C-alpha cells in the first residue's frame, strides 16, 4: 500500500509539474490567460509557473519577420501595366496587443501590404518605379505602419524587389535608350568638330601672320606623305607660298637707258660714242 501511494503521489506531482511549468525561449514572450482573461504581466524568457487547469500560456515571437508580398498587377499613373512585388520586415513590439487586438497579425500585415502596394503603384509613374524606389519604399512603409501600430506591430522596412514590364514596353524603352545614346554621340562629335574648327582657325591666322610657318607645315606634309612609299606625289602649291618665295627672291637690276645723240656742232652732228668692238669705216 505504501508503495502504491508513493507511486500515485509521484505521478500526480509529475502531472502537476508538467501542467504548471512552461519554458519561454529567449526570443519569445509568454502571455498567461487565466480563465480566458489575459494577465497584465508578460512572462520573460525562462521557466514560467502556471496554475494547473486555470492558466493557459501563449507564446509570441519577438523576432523580425520577413514576409514576401505576392506580385501585384496594377496600372501606373501614366497608364502602363506593371507587375510589382516587395518584401516587408516587421516585428512585434507589444505582445498583448498583437495577441488580443487582431486574430492573426501575420495575415493582417500581409493583406495591408498588398493593398498598399497596389495603391502606391496607381499613384506613381513608371519612371518613379524604376529609378526612385527609395522614396516609394518610404511611402509604402508609412502606409503599412499606420494600421499596424494598432496591432502592436512595428514595420521595420519595406523593399520593392522587382518591377515586371510588358514586352512591348521593354522594346520601346530599349529603342528610346538607343536613340538617346545616338543623340549623345552626335552631340559629342559635333562639339569635337566645333573645337577643331576653332583650333584650325587659330592655326590659319598664325600661318597668315608668319608665312614661314606655312612653308614648314607644307614640308612636314610632304615628309608624312612620302613615308607611305607612294611612287607619285601630287601636291598643290599654295598661293601664299608663291608670294613668300617671290618676296624672298632678289630682283634683277633694271637695264640702263640708251645713250642719246649729242647736239650738232657747226652744222655737223656729233657721232655717238662707239664701243670698242665697232668697226671704223672710212668716210
C-alpha positions in Angstrom: 0.0 0.0 0.0 2.8 2.4 0.9 4.5 1.9 -2.5 1.3 2.4 -4.4 0.6 5.6 -2.5 4.1 6.9 -3.2 3.8 6.0 -6.8 0.5 7.8 -7.0 1.9 10.8 -5.4 4.9 10.8 -7.7 2.6 10.5 -10.8 0.4 13.3 -9.5 3.4 15.5 -8.8 4.7 14.9 -12.3 1.4 15.7 -13.9 1.1 18.9 -11.8 4.6 19.9 -12.8 4.0 19.2 -16.5 0.8 21.2 -16.3 2.2 24.1 -14.4 5.7 24.7 -15.8 6.4 26.1 -19.3 9.7 27.1 -20.9 9.8 30.5 -22.7 12.7 30.9 -25.1 14.9 33.9 -25.4 13.2 35.3 -28.5 9.7 34.8 -27.1 7.4 36.4 -24.6 4.7 34.4 -22.7 1.1 35.7 -22.3 -0.8 34.0 -19.5 -4.6 33.6 -19.9 -6.3 32.8 -16.6 -9.8 31.6 -17.2 -9.7 33.4 -20.5 -8.5 36.7 -19.2 -5.0 37.8 -20.1 -2.7 38.7 -17.3 -1.0 42.0 -17.4 2.4 40.6 -16.6 4.2 39.2 -19.6 6.4 36.2 -18.8 10.0 36.8 -19.7 12.3 34.1 -21.1 12.9 31.2 -18.7 10.6 29.0 -16.7 7.0 30.1 -16.3 5.0 28.6 -13.5 1.3 28.4 -14.2 -1.8 27.4 -12.1 -2.8 24.0 -13.4 -6.1 23.8 -15.2 -6.6 27.6 -14.7 -3.8 29.2 -16.7 -3.0 28.9 -20.4 0.1 30.4 -21.9 0.5 31.7 -25.4 4.0 32.4 -26.7 4.6 35.4 -29.0 7.7 35.5 -31.3 9.5 38.8 -30.9 11.9 38.3 -33.8 11.9 40.3 -37.0 9.7 38.6 -39.5 10.4 38.6 -43.2 7.2 38.4 -45.3 7.3 38.5 -49.1 4.4 40.3 -50.7 3.0 38.5 -53.7 3.4 40.3 -57.1 0.6 42.7 -57.6 -0.7 43.8 -61.1 -1.5 47.5 -61.4 -1.7 50.5 -63.8 0.7 53.4 -63.1 -0.4 57.0 -63.3 0.9 57.2 -66.9 -1.2 54.2 -67.9 1.5 51.5 -68.0 0.6 48.0 -66.8 3.2 46.7 -64.4 3.7 43.8 -62.0 5.4 44.7 -58.7 6.4 42.5 -55.8 8.0 43.5 -52.5 9.1 42.3 -49.1 8.1 43.5 -45.6 10.2 43.3 -42.4 8.3 43.7 -39.2 8.4 42.7 -35.6 6.0 42.6 -32.5 6.6 45.4 -30.0 3.5 44.8 -27.8 2.7 41.1 -27.4 -0.5 41.6 -25.5 -2.0 43.9 -28.2 -0.7 41.6 -31.0 -2.4 38.6 -29.4 -5.7 40.3 -28.3 -6.5 43.1 -30.8 -6.0 41.0 -34.0 -6.8 37.4 -34.8 -3.7 36.7 -36.9 -1.3 39.6 -37.1 0.8 38.0 -39.9 -2.1 37.6 -42.2 -3.3 41.2 -41.3 0.1 42.7 -42.2 0.2 40.7 -45.4 -3.2 41.9 -46.5 -2.4 45.6 -45.7 0.9 45.3 -47.5 -0.8 44.0 -50.7 -3.4 46.8 -50.8 -0.8 49.4 -50.0 1.4 48.1 -52.8 -1.4 48.3 -55.3 -2.2 51.8 -54.1 1.4 53.0 -54.4 1.5 51.6 -58.0 -1.5 53.7 -59.0 -0.1 56.9 -57.5 3.3 56.6 -59.2 4.8 57.0 -62.6 6.8 54.3 -64.4 10.0 56.3 -64.1 9.5 56.5 -60.3 9.0 52.8 -60.0 12.3 52.2 -61.9 14.5 54.9 -60.6 13.1 56.4 -57.4 12.5 53.3 -55.3 13.8 54.8 -52.1 11.0 57.3 -51.9 8.4 54.7 -52.8 9.8 52.4 -50.2 9.4 55.1 -47.5 5.9 55.9 -48.6 4.9 52.2 -48.6 6.4 51.8 -45.2 4.3 54.6 -43.8 1.1 53.2 -45.4 1.6 49.8 -43.8 2.9 51.0 -40.4 -0.1 53.3 -39.7 -2.6 50.5 -39.2 0.0 48.0 -37.9 0.7 50.2 -34.8 -2.8 49.4 -33.5 -1.9 45.7 -33.6 1.3 46.1 -31.6 3.4 45.7 -34.8 6.3 47.9 -36.0 7.2 47.9 -39.7 11.0 47.9 -39.8 11.4 48.4 -43.6 9.7 47.7 -46.9 11.6 47.0 -50.1 10.3 46.8 -53.7 12.1 43.8 -55.2 11.2 43.7 -58.9 9.1 45.6 -61.5 8.0 43.5 -64.4 7.1 45.3 -67.6 5.3 44.1 -70.7 7.5 43.0 -73.6 6.2 45.9 -75.9 7.2 48.4 -73.2 10.7 46.8 -72.9 11.2 47.1 -76.6 10.1 50.8 -76.6 12.4 51.6 -73.7 15.3 49.9 -75.5 14.7 51.9 -78.6 14.5 55.1 -76.6 17.7 54.3 -74.8 19.4 53.6 -78.2 18.2 56.8 -79.6 19.4 58.7 -76.6 22.9 57.2 -76.9 23.0 58.1 -80.6 21.9 61.6 -79.8 24.7 62.0 -77.3 27.2 60.5 -79.7 26.2 63.1 -82.4 26.4 66.0 -79.9 29.9 64.9 -78.8 31.0 64.6 -82.4 29.6 68.0 -83.3 31.4 69.5 -80.2 34.6 68.0 -81.3 34.3 69.3 -84.8 33.5 72.8 -83.4 36.5 72.8 -81.2 38.7 71.5 -84.1 37.4 74.3 -86.4 38.3 76.9 -83.7 41.8 75.5 -83.5 42.2 75.3 -87.3 41.1 79.0 -87.5 43.7 80.0 -84.9 46.4 78.0 -86.8 45.4 79.6 -90.1 45.6 83.1 -88.5 49.0 82.3 -87.1 50.3 81.0 -90.5 48.9 84.1 -92.3 50.9 86.3 -89.9 54.0 84.0 -90.3 54.4 82.7 -93.9 57.4 80.6 -92.9 55.2 78.5 -90.7 53.1 77.6 -93.7 56.2 76.6 -95.6 57.3 74.4 -92.7 53.9 72.8 -92.5 54.0 72.1 -96.2 57.4 70.4 -95.9 56.1 68.4 -92.9 53.1 67.2 -95.0 55.5 66.2 -97.8 57.5 64.1 -95.4 54.5 62.4 -94.0 53.1 61.6 -97.4 56.4 60.4 -98.7 56.8 58.0 -95.8 53.9 55.9 -97.2 56.2 54.9 -100.2 54.0 56.3 -102.9 55.5 56.5 -106.4 53.7 59.6 -107.5 53.1 62.6 -105.3 50.8 65.4 -106.4 51.0 68.4 -104.1 49.1 71.7 -104.5 51.2 74.7 -104.4 49.6 77.4 -102.2 49.4 81.0 -103.4 50.7 82.2 -100.1 53.9 80.2 -100.5 54.4 81.6 -104.0 54.1 85.1 -102.6 56.6 84.2 -99.9 59.1 82.8 -102.4 58.6 85.8 -104.6 59.3 88.2 -101.7 62.4 86.3 -100.8 63.9 86.1 -104.4 66.2 89.1 -105.2 65.0 91.1 -108.1 67.5 91.9 -111.1 68.8 95.4 -111.6 66.8 97.5 -114.2 68.6 97.9 -117.7 70.4 101.2 -118.5 68.6 103.6 -120.8 70.1 104.0 -124.4 72.6 106.9 -124.9 71.1 110.0 -126.6 72.7 111.6 -129.6 74.8 114.7 -128.9 73.7 118.1 -130.4 75.1 119.3 -133.7 78.4 121.3 -133.7 78.9 123.7 -136.6 76.3 122.1 -138.6 77.6 118.5 -138.1 76.1 116.0 -135.8 78.4 114.6 -133.2 78.5 110.9 -133.5 77.6 108.7 -130.6 80.4 107.0 -128.8 81.4 103.7 -130.2 82.0 100.5 -128.4 85.5 99.0 -128.6 84.3 96.3 -131.0 82.6 98.6 -133.5 84.3 98.7 -136.9 85.6 102.0 -138.2 84.7 102.7 -141.8 86.3 105.5 -143.9 84.4 108.5 -144.8 
